[in-house]
Amino acid sequence: KHSRKQAGHRQWFTEVKITGINA
């Protein structure tokens, strides 16, 4: 269960990182 939550958290983190690089 914890792994599934971590995966979702990492998903948004990855998007934020891409946004920062794109910006």
CHARMM-style PDB file with segment names, atoms N, HN, CA, C and O in Angstrom:
ATOM      1  N   LYS     1       0.855  -1.200   0.000  1.00  0.00      PROA
ATOM      2  CA  LYS     1       0.000   0.000   0.000  1.00  0.00      PROA
ATOM      3  C   LYS     1       0.888   1.246   0.000  1.00  0.00      PROA
ATOM      4  O   LYS     1       0.655   2.186  -0.760  1.00  0.00      PROA
ATOM      5  N   HSD     2       1.884   1.240   0.843  1.00  0.00      PROA
ATOM      6  HN  HSD     2       2.072   0.476   1.460  1.00  0.00      PROA
ATOM      7  CA  HSD     2       2.753   2.420   0.915  1.00  0.00      PROA
ATOM      8  C   HSD     2       3.449   2.665  -0.437  1.00  0.00      PROA
ATOM      9  O   HSD     2       3.627   3.805  -0.866  1.00  0.00      PROA
ATOM     10  N   SER     3       3.831   1.570  -1.084  1.00  0.00      PROA
ATOM     11  HN  SER     3       3.687   0.644  -0.736  1.00  0.00      PROA
ATOM     12  CA  SER     3       4.534   1.704  -2.373  1.00  0.00      PROA
ATOM     13  C   SER     3       3.642   2.421  -3.377  1.00  0.00      PROA
ATOM     14  O   SER     3       4.103   3.274  -4.136  1.00  0.00      PROA
ATOM     15  N   ARG     4       2.358   2.064  -3.373  1.00  0.00      PROA
ATOM     16  HN  ARG     4       1.984   1.371  -2.757  1.00  0.00      PROA
ATOM     17  CA  ARG     4       1.447   2.672  -4.348  1.00  0.00      PROA
ATOM     18  C   ARG     4       1.361   4.188  -4.100  1.00  0.00      PROA
ATOM     19  O   ARG     4       1.344   4.975  -5.047  1.00  0.00      PROA
ATOM     20  N   LYS     5       1.307   4.583  -2.839  1.00  0.00      PROA
ATOM     21  HN  LYS     5       1.320   3.943  -2.071  1.00  0.00      PROA
ATOM     22  CA  LYS     5       1.211   6.015  -2.529  1.00  0.00      PROA
ATOM     23  C   LYS     5       2.501   6.730  -2.959  1.00  0.00      PROA
ATOM     24  O   LYS     5       2.455   7.836  -3.498  1.00  0.00      PROA
ATOM     25  N   GLN     6       3.628   6.098  -2.719  1.00  0.00      PROA
ATOM     26  HN  GLN     6       3.665   5.199  -2.282  1.00  0.00      PROA
ATOM     27  CA  GLN     6       4.909   6.701  -3.084  1.00  0.00      PROA
ATOM     28  C   GLN     6       4.984   6.914  -4.595  1.00  0.00      PROA
ATOM     29  O   GLN     6       5.501   7.927  -5.066  1.00  0.00      PROA
ATOM     30  N   ALA     7       4.463   5.951  -5.343  1.00  0.00      PROA
ATOM     31  HN  ALA     7       4.042   5.128  -4.961  1.00  0.00      PROA
ATOM     32  CA  ALA     7       4.520   6.051  -6.809  1.00  0.00      PROA
ATOM     33  C   ALA     7       3.747   7.285  -7.257  1.00  0.00      PROA
ATOM     34  O   ALA     7       4.212   8.031  -8.119  1.00  0.00      PROA
ATOM     35  N   GLY     8       2.571   7.505  -6.676  1.00  0.00      PROA
ATOM     36  HN  GLY     8       2.194   6.900  -5.976  1.00  0.00      PROA
ATOM     37  CA  GLY     8       1.766   8.667  -7.064  1.00  0.00      PROA
ATOM     38  C   GLY     8       2.499   9.950  -6.699  1.00  0.00      PROA
ATOM     39  O   GLY     8       2.479  10.921  -7.456  1.00  0.00      PROA
ATOM     40  N   HSD     9       3.144   9.951  -5.540  1.00  0.00      PROA
ATOM     41  HN  HSD     9       3.161   9.162  -4.926  1.00  0.00      PROA
ATOM     42  CA  HSD     9       3.865  11.153  -5.106  1.00  0.00      PROA
ATOM     43  C   HSD     9       5.015  11.444  -6.073  1.00  0.00      PROA
ATOM     44  O   HSD     9       5.295  12.596  -6.402  1.00  0.00      PROA
ATOM     45  N   ARG    10       5.664  10.386  -6.513  1.00  0.00      PROA
ATOM     46  HN  ARG    10       5.436   9.450  -6.245  1.00  0.00      PROA
ATOM     47  CA  ARG    10       6.803  10.574  -7.410  1.00  0.00      PROA
ATOM     48  C   ARG    10       6.318  11.091  -8.773  1.00  0.00      PROA
ATOM     49  O   ARG    10       7.031  11.827  -9.456  1.00  0.00      PROA
ATOM     50  N   GLN    11       5.107  10.701  -9.154  1.00  0.00      PROA
ATOM     51  HN  GLN    11       4.528  10.104  -8.599  1.00  0.00      PROA
ATOM     52  CA  GLN    11       4.580  11.124 -10.453  1.00  0.00      PROA
ATOM     53  C   GLN    11       4.479  12.650 -10.505  1.00  0.00      PROA
ATOM     54  O   GLN    11       4.915  13.271 -11.474  1.00  0.00      PROA
ATOM     55  N   TRP    12       3.908  13.245  -9.468  1.00  0.00      PROA
ATOM     56  HN  TRP    12       3.554  12.741  -8.681  1.00  0.00      PROA
ATOM     57  CA  TRP    12       3.756  14.709  -9.498  1.00  0.00      PROA
ATOM     58  C   TRP    12       5.140  15.365  -9.382  1.00  0.00      PROA
ATOM     59  O   TRP    12       5.399  16.404  -9.990  1.00  0.00      PROA
ATOM     60  N   PHE    13       6.010  14.746  -8.600  1.00  0.00      PROA
ATOM     61  HN  PHE    13       5.800  13.903  -8.107  1.00  0.00      PROA
ATOM     62  CA  PHE    13       7.355  15.302  -8.435  1.00  0.00      PROA
ATOM     63  C   PHE    13       8.084  15.339  -9.781  1.00  0.00      PROA
ATOM     64  O   PHE    13       8.775  16.307 -10.097  1.00  0.00      PROA
ATOM     65  N   THR    14       7.921  14.275 -10.565  1.00  0.00      PROA
ATOM     66  HN  THR    14       7.360  13.488 -10.309  1.00  0.00      PROA
ATOM     67  CA  THR    14       8.581  14.225 -11.878  1.00  0.00      PROA
ATOM     68  C   THR    14       8.050  15.337 -12.768  1.00  0.00      PROA
ATOM     69  O   THR    14       8.812  15.984 -13.487  1.00  0.00      PROA
ATOM     70  N   GLU    15       6.743  15.555 -12.718  1.00  0.00      PROA
ATOM     71  HN  GLU    15       6.124  15.029 -12.134  1.00  0.00      PROA
ATOM     72  CA  GLU    15       6.144  16.597 -13.556  1.00  0.00      PROA
ATOM     73  C   GLU    15       6.675  17.968 -13.137  1.00  0.00      PROA
ATOM     74  O   GLU    15       6.968  18.813 -13.983  1.00  0.00      PROA
ATOM     75  N   VAL    16       6.793  18.178 -11.850  1.00  0.00      PROA
ATOM     76  HN  VAL    16       6.555  17.492 -11.162  1.00  0.00      PROA
ATOM     77  CA  VAL    16       7.293  19.470 -11.358  1.00  0.00      PROA
ATOM     78  C   VAL    16       8.733  19.675 -11.823  1.00  0.00      PROA
ATOM     79  O   VAL    16       9.115  20.775 -12.224  1.00  0.00      PROA
ATOM     80  N   LYS    17       9.523  18.613 -11.767  1.00  0.00      PROA
ATOM     81  HN  LYS    17       9.213  17.720 -11.442  1.00  0.00      PROA
ATOM     82  CA  LYS    17      10.924  18.717 -12.183  1.00  0.00      PROA
ATOM     83  C   LYS    17      11.000  19.072 -13.668  1.00  0.00      PROA
ATOM     84  O   LYS    17      11.797  19.923 -14.065  1.00  0.00      PROA
ATOM     85  N   ILE    18      10.179  18.427 -14.479  1.00  0.00      PROA
ATOM     86  HN  ILE    18       9.532  17.736 -14.156  1.00  0.00      PROA
ATOM     87  CA  ILE    18      10.183  18.710 -15.922  1.00  0.00      PROA
ATOM     88  C   ILE    18       9.772  20.162 -16.159  1.00  0.00      PROA
ATOM     89  O   ILE    18      10.336  20.846 -17.014  1.00  0.00      PROA
ATOM     90  N   THR    19       8.789  20.619 -15.396  1.00  0.00      PROA
ATOM     91  HN  THR    19       8.331  20.063 -14.702  1.00  0.00      PROA
ATOM     92  CA  THR    19       8.322  22.004 -15.564  1.00  0.00      PROA
ATOM     93  C   THR    19       9.465  22.970 -15.246  1.00  0.00      PROA
ATOM     94  O   THR    19       9.651  23.967 -15.944  1.00  0.00      PROA
ATOM     95  N   GLY    20      10.218  22.675 -14.204  1.00  0.00      PROA
ATOM     96  HN  GLY    20      10.067  21.865 -13.637  1.00  0.00      PROA
ATOM     97  CA  GLY    20      11.327  23.551 -13.823  1.00  0.00      PROA
ATOM     98  C   GLY    20      12.379  23.592 -14.923  1.00  0.00      PROA
ATOM     99  O   GLY    20      12.907  24.659 -15.235  1.00  0.00      PROA
ATOM    100  N   ILE    21      12.683  22.456 -15.505  1.00  0.00      PROA
ATOM    101  HN  ILE    21      12.254  21.589 -15.251  1.00  0.00      PROA
ATOM    102  CA  ILE    21      13.693  22.413 -16.569  1.00  0.00      PROA
ATOM    103  C   ILE    21      13.166  23.143 -17.801  1.00  0.00      PROA
ATOM    104  O   ILE    21      13.893  23.891 -18.456  1.00  0.00      PROA
ATOM    105  N   ASN    22      11.886  22.911 -18.106  1.00  0.00      PROA
ATOM    106  HN  ASN    22      11.296  22.303 -17.575  1.00  0.00      PROA
ATOM    107  CA  ASN    22      11.300  23.551 -19.282  1.00  0.00      PROA
ATOM    108  C   ASN    22      11.280  25.059 -19.071  1.00  0.00      PROA
ATOM    109  O   ASN    22      11.517  25.826 -20.004  1.00  0.00      PROA
ATOM    110  N   ALA    23      10.996  25.482 -17.842  1.00  0.00      PROA
ATOM    111  HN  ALA    23      10.803  24.860 -17.084  1.00  0.00      PROA
ATOM    112  CA  ALA    23      10.934  26.916 -17.564  1.00  0.00      PROA
ATOM    113  C   ALA    23      12.358  27.466 -17.579  1.00  0.00      PROA
ATOM    114  OT1 ALA    23      12.560  28.662 -17.369  1.00  0.00      PROA
TER     115      ALA     23
END
